[in-house]
Amino acid sequence: MCRYLAPLPPSLLSRWKYKTKVSAQLFLKMRHVHIRAAAAILSSFSLLLSPAAGIDSCACGCRTKSGPDWITRDGADLKLNGSIFKFASVNIMDLGQLIDRPGYSLTTVTPYEAWDALKAVAIMGGRVARLYQFSIYNSKNPTDDISNFHWQGPGKYNEELFKSLDNTIATAGFLKVKIIIGFIDWWWWRGGCQDFAQTVFASKSSKSWKTAKAMDFYTDPDVIAEFKRFIQWVVNRKNTVNGIRYADDPAIMAWELGNESGGWNEITPAAWTKSIARFIKTVAGDPNHLILDGTIGGEYTLSGSSQIKWAYMKEQGVFSDACVDIFNNHYYSSQYDGDYADRAVRDVAIVRAAGKPFIIGEYGFSNPQSYNLMNAAATNNGVTGTLIWNMNFHSRDGGWYVHSEGNNFYSYHYPGFSSSTASPSDEVAVMSMLRNWARWICGQKFVGLPIPDPPDLSITGSSPRQMKWRGSPGAQFYSIQRSTSSGGPWNVVASAVMDNLPSGSTLYSDTSARCGTNYYYRVQACSEGGCSTPSALKGPLKC
């Protein structure tokens, strides 16, 4: 179903405690499972060293978890609770790790920020959010600060960043928003395939890190082994917020093997794709989650060849491999100028003919008219889901995180602002279009924005001239109330105040406040659906 749930205050997220009581009978059952799993690991060892080898009938299909919250694949469709599952939603690049907080490099996402981002998706009806891939440290890059990266080298992982991800996953589960998590990026933005390979090479006395290339990530045995070790650690991580092993958490819709693997003209070797997908579902111990292949450029011609990517993947058995569940492509005007939606129609036809679901993993850098054509083409031609690039969320410091893509393209912010965090802006049109498609693809209609949660005024300092608050998901504007007493009466000193400013900005300056007088303030978040209850008061403030 397409819906969002009642609010849970973000302050409660940090208090979630899960207690597990295991009976003697369950213990014996678990022990039996572990014995069988160990045997499977031994028997599969030679198989994993030879990706071209065959697999038995249960290697990818023997699920250990089921229930109403799990997304499953049925041929070329995804299903939830027996019904076909489709979505029109967003990429949220900063949700796994912030890159856009002013004055910081790569940093954690707070519980408030994860709540704000994912509740915006839920209000929109988006159902799914795709996170950016894990950040990868390069031990030979003098500008890399190891504390900024998820993967810090062979067998080393950043616990603080993964605790932040724990909260994001737990929040997604509460809000019934599914998330897609990718393991690694082809590109170097936050560290990628070449960085991983160079760091592994540097740890081996027999190798020279200077010779490591991005494609070595897919072919070098030492690099592959280290990547598998990282995957196994991730999928078996026990969430510190909800106590659920990642492999057992239905909030995760899919593991994505990589972002834009091979770029536009290189190709991820078929043997690697099939081997890693099989590894996740067998040895790593996660047969329950879907695997999304991260290759892009479907009809692009391979470097040094006249063969196109889709043809290679079909011939090499990637499409037919039982362990690889979903395929996707990315669409930007620079790659598909004049061929935006038509290219997606051709791509989905190829993938669905192979019996697999197809999603538009990214699309953007265009205009609302092109986006409408893309979503119409998707809805009418069997695309499972679309994910626009890219939405950002409220900042812990007040205002919004803003990401510039260059050429006057910026991150979107829900529900959209006509005079936005960056200019020029078609944000209102794009966000309106997206929420309509999100409902339409589910067979519903958008019925209006709900009443927002109250904002958090606690970050305001001591002066009424420099007021800030943590905004509310789905809010369009705010009403500012003032009193000279903590008990009221309250007067509205400003209405229709928008918080569409970059992170850390002063959101409201009360120029009518008389210096030397103590004032108390409270704020309501408002939308077309109405206004929230007032925030907790802040004061006394005086200039």
Number of C-alpha atoms within 10 A of each C-alpha: 13 20 14 19 11 9 12 13 11 16 10 9 18 13 10 13 11 11 7 8 7 10 9 9 9 11 11 12 12 13 12 12 12 12 12 11 16 13 11 14 18 11 11 17 12 11 17 19 12 13 18 15 11 9 16 7 9 11 19 21 14 13 13 11 14 13 9 9 16 20 25 21 17 14 13 18 21 22 15 16 14 11 11 15 20 24 24 30 27 26 24 25 21 25 25 27 27 17 20 21 22 12 6 10 13 19 19 21 24 20 21 23 23 25 28 24 27 30 26 23 29 25 23 29 28 32 29 27 29 27 19 24 24 22 26 28 25 26 20 13 11 7 8 15 14 16 16 21 24 24 24 20 21 16 11 10 20 15 13 15 22 20 17 22 23 24 24 26 28 25 26 26 19 19 23 22 25 25 24 20 23 22 20 25 27 23 18 13 9 23 22 25 25 22 28 30 27 26 23 26 21 19 14 11 8 8 13 13 20 12 10 21 15 19 18 19 25 23 14 14 12 15 21 19 14 18 23 17 14 19 19 18 15 17 19 16 17 17 19 19 21 21 17 19 16 20 24 21 22 25 25 26 24 23 23 24 24 25 25 23 26 23 16 19 18 19 22 22 17 20 17 18 23 23 20 23 25 25 26 25 23 22 20 23 17 24 25 24 26 25 25 27 27 27 27 25 24 25 17 16 19 19 13 8 8 9 13 17 23 22 14 18 19 16 12 16 14 23 27 16 18 19 26 23 27 26 25 26 22 25 25 15 15 10 13 14 10 11 13 22 21 14 17 26 17 13 22 24 15 18 22 20 11 15 17 24 24 28 25 23 24 18 23 18 20 15 14 19 11 18 20 16 14 21 25 15 18 24 20 10 15 18 27 24 25 29 25 25 23 23 26 26 27 28 24 22 20 25 24 24 27 25 21 11 11 8 7 11 19 23 21 28 26 25 23 21 21 13 15 21 24 19 12 12 19 17 25 19 16 22 20 17 16 27 22 19 26 27 21 17 23 19 10 14 13 14 9 12 17 16 19 24 23 24 23 24 21 15 15 22 15 14 18 27 19 16 22 23 25 24 32 28 27 28 29 24 20 23 19 21 21 24 20 17 14 16 9 12 10 16 13 13 15 15 14 13 15 20 27 24 19 23 22 19 17 18 20 17 14 16 12 9 18 12 13 9 11 17 21 20 28 24 26 26 29 28 19 14 15 14 21 21 16 18 20 14 18 22 21 17 21 17 16
